[in-house]
Amino acid sequence: MLSIELDNETGIAIVKPEGALAEKDFDAIAAVIDPYLDKHEELAGLIIFTQVFPGWETFGSFVQHFKFVKQHHRRLSHVALVTDSEIGNVAEKIAGHFVSAKVKHFPYDELVQAKNWVLYNQ
């Protein structure tokens, strides 16, 4: 399960996983950001905010995650990983090879800095 907040003024979506990611979680994210993308060229930023990355519930949810990325990455300007998990460092280094968005890792206590990075590094 997760929660997602979309600020329509800034074009920043904040995703907060609350347990292992399930297939339906990616449908929930799409249900929030796709209507925004119907009206705007891109989403300024997607911020994943979790102290510890919870992993995936099943292999199917892992696959659904990559389908979501494939379908949306060209319409995201920035992806900020705000987490104390080591996966944030790994994802920052690897993601540049697979997505067109700028990707940056921030420690969990730097949510404000992540938002500012999205807003002021366009």
C-alpha positions in Angstrom: 0.0 0.0 0.0 1.1 3.6 -0.6 -0.2 7.1 -0.5 0.3 9.6 -3.2 -0.1 13.4 -3.1 0.0 15.5 -6.3 0.6 19.3 -6.1 -1.2 20.6 -9.2 0.6 24.0 -8.9 4.2 22.6 -8.9 3.6 19.4 -10.8 5.3 17.4 -8.0 3.9 14.0 -6.9 5.0 12.5 -3.7 4.7 8.7 -3.3 5.0 7.3 0.2 5.2 3.5 0.3 3.7 1.9 3.4 4.8 -1.7 3.0 5.9 -3.9 0.1 4.8 -2.6 -3.2 1.9 -4.4 -4.9 0.7 -4.4 -8.5 -2.3 -2.3 -7.6 0.0 0.4 -6.2 1.3 1.3 -9.6 -2.3 1.5 -10.9 -3.0 3.9 -8.0 -0.1 6.1 -8.9 -1.1 6.2 -12.6 -4.7 7.0 -11.5 -3.4 10.2 -9.8 -0.8 11.4 -12.3 -2.3 10.4 -15.6 -5.1 12.9 -15.4 -2.4 15.6 -14.7 -0.4 14.4 -17.7 -3.6 14.6 -19.9 -3.5 18.4 -19.3 0.3 19.0 -19.0 3.3 18.0 -21.1 5.2 16.5 -18.2 5.3 16.0 -14.4 8.0 18.2 -12.9 8.9 15.6 -10.4 8.1 12.3 -8.8 9.4 12.0 -5.2 9.6 8.6 -3.6 9.6 9.2 0.1 10.3 6.3 2.4 12.8 5.8 5.2 13.5 2.2 4.2 12.6 0.9 0.7 10.0 -1.8 1.4 10.6 -4.0 -1.7 8.0 -5.7 -3.8 5.1 -7.9 -2.7 5.5 -10.4 -5.6 7.5 -10.8 -8.8 4.4 -9.5 -10.6 4.6 -6.2 -8.6 8.3 -5.9 -9.6 7.3 -6.4 -13.3 4.4 -3.9 -12.9 6.9 -1.4 -11.5 9.0 -1.6 -14.6 6.0 -1.3 -16.9 5.0 1.8 -15.0 8.5 3.3 -15.5 8.5 2.4 -19.2 5.1 4.0 -19.7 5.9 7.2 -17.8 9.6 8.0 -17.7 9.6 10.2 -20.8 7.0 12.5 -19.2 8.8 13.0 -15.9 11.4 15.7 -15.6 12.9 14.6 -12.2 12.8 11.6 -9.9 14.0 12.1 -6.3 14.6 9.1 -4.1 14.3 10.4 -0.5 15.3 7.4 1.6 18.0 6.2 3.9 18.0 2.9 2.0 21.2 2.1 0.0 18.9 1.4 -3.0 18.6 5.1 -3.4 22.3 5.4 -4.2 22.2 2.4 -6.5 19.0 3.6 -8.3 20.6 7.1 -8.9 23.6 5.5 -10.6 21.7 3.0 -12.7 18.5 4.8 -13.6 20.3 7.3 -15.9 20.8 4.4 -18.3 17.1 3.6 -18.5 15.1 6.7 -18.0 15.1 10.2 -19.5 14.3 11.9 -16.2 17.0 13.3 -14.0 17.4 11.0 -10.9 18.9 12.0 -7.5 19.1 10.4 -4.1 18.5 12.4 -0.9 18.7 11.3 2.7 15.3 10.7 4.3 15.4 13.9 6.3 15.9 16.1 3.1 12.4 16.1 1.6 12.4 19.9 1.3 15.8 19.8 -0.5 14.4 17.2 -2.9 11.4 19.5 -3.7 13.7 22.4 -4.2 15.9 20.3 -6.5 12.9 19.5 -8.6 11.6 23.1 -8.7 14.9 24.9 -9.3 16.8 22.5 -11.6 14.5 22.6 -14.6 
